[in-house]
Amino acid sequence: MKTISLFLVLMAVWLLLSGHYTPLITGFGVVSCLLSALIAYRMDVIDHEGHPIYLGPRIIFYWGWLVGEIFKANIDVAKCVLFPKKFLRPSMFTVVASQKSDLGRVIYANSITLTPGTVTVDLDDDKVMVHAMTTGSADGVKGGDMDRRVTKVMRET
């Protein structure tokens, strides 16, 4: 099942990125995605965390929320670029990730980094060291909304 879903994901990404839909090129895409999925199967690298199909639609809703947060953070960074004396307040702090799995902690750390104005500097067990450009972005991470949402996405099915 995981091999089939890996093939479907590879094929969807290939179709989105290719832009060429002639029979020959599409055939090459199908063959390359099929070979990639079969090689991954033979190497036994398709595991629970490497191909997390169990997250289902919860991750899609999280991505939608994250896009909104990225948009708001872009405005915050733009204000910082235009008026650095007023808005630029860099800080370094540590927050605790409440996720139980490695995948959950990585999703949380990557979400912090994807949000402009914040960067995950270190991830050690459940401690996440973050650099923030503004007090608003620091307060956003410290508030814990992102942590709660990632934990909700990662809840066991």
N, C-alpha and C positions, 0 to 999 in steps of 0.2 A: 504494500500500500504506500509506504513512504517513497519507494522508488518511482512509482507512478506519479505521485504528487510532485516529486522532484522534477520529473520530466515535464509535467504540466507547467510548473513554475518557470523552468528554464525556457520552455517554448513561449510562454507569455512574455517573458523579458526579451527574448530574441525578437519576437514579432513587434514589440513596442520600440525596440532600439534599431531594428533593421531598416524599416521604411521601404523595403523592396519585397514585392509580393508576386513576382513572376513564378511560374511553376518550378523552374530550375532552382532559383535561389531559395524558395520556400522549402523545396525538397532537401537542399543542402542544410538548411536550418533544422529540419526535422531529424535528419541523420546525425548531425552534430550534437543535438540535444539528447537524442536517444543514446548515442555512444557515451556521452558524458554521464548520463544517469546509470548506464550499465557498468561503466568503469567505477563509479562511486559505489555501486552495489557490490561489485567484486572486491573492492578494497575494504568493504565493510566500514565506510565512513558516514553512512546515513544513520544518524542516531537521533535520540529524543531531543537534544538541545541543538544539534547542528541543523536540523530541519524541523522547526517547531510548528508543525501543522496543527497541533493540539490547541494553539492559542485562538484559532478560529476568528470569528468576527470581532472579538474583544480588542484585538490588536489594531484592527481597522479603525474602530472608534477612538482608540488612544492616539493613533496617527493623526486623525482629524483634529483632536484637541491639541496635539503637539504643534501642528501647523499654525493654529491660532496663536499659541504661545510664541512661536518663532516670529510671527508677524509683529506681535506686540513688542518683543525684545528688539526687533529691528528698529522700531521707532525710538526705543530707549537709547540704542547705540547711535542712531542718527543725531539725537539731541546731544549726546556726549561728544560727537565729532564736531557739531556746529558750535557748541558752547562748553568747551572742556573745563573751564574754570568753575562753572556752575555745577556740572553734572559728573565729572570724572572723579570717582572716589574708589580707587582699586582696593581690594581686600582679599585676604586669603583665609579660609576657614574650613572646618571639617564638619560634615554632617554624617549621620548614621543611616545606612540603607536598611530598610526593614524587610527586604526581599530575602527569601530563604535559599533560592537557587543561584548558581553562578550566572545563569542566563538572565535572571531578573536583575541582578546587580549590574550586569553589563548593559542591559537596556536602560537602566536608570542613569548610569554614568554617561552613556552615549547621548541620552536625551539632554542631559545637562550641557554637554559639549555642543550639541546641535543648536542649542538656544544661543543666539548671539549675545555677547557680553559675559558669558560664563564659559569656563573650561574646566573639565575634570583633570586635575593634575596627577592624582594618585588614587588607586582603588586597592585597599588592603583589607581583606575579609569584608566586614560590614562598614568600614570607615571610608568615606569619600572626601578627599581633599579637593576643594574648589577654589578657583580664582575668579573673582567677579570684578567687572569694570565700574559698576555703579552700586550705590546702596539699594536701589530698586531691584536690580538683578540678584543681589545677595539676599535680600529679604524674600524674593520669590522662591529661591532654593531653600532657604531656612524655614519658610512657611510650611513646607512638607506636602504641598498639593501634588507635585509631580511624583514624589515618593509613594503617596497613597494610591495614585492612579496606576503606577507601574505594579504595585503590590496587588491591586485589584485585577489587573490584566493577567498576572502570573498565578492567581489562585488555582488550585488543583481542580481539574474537571471531574 
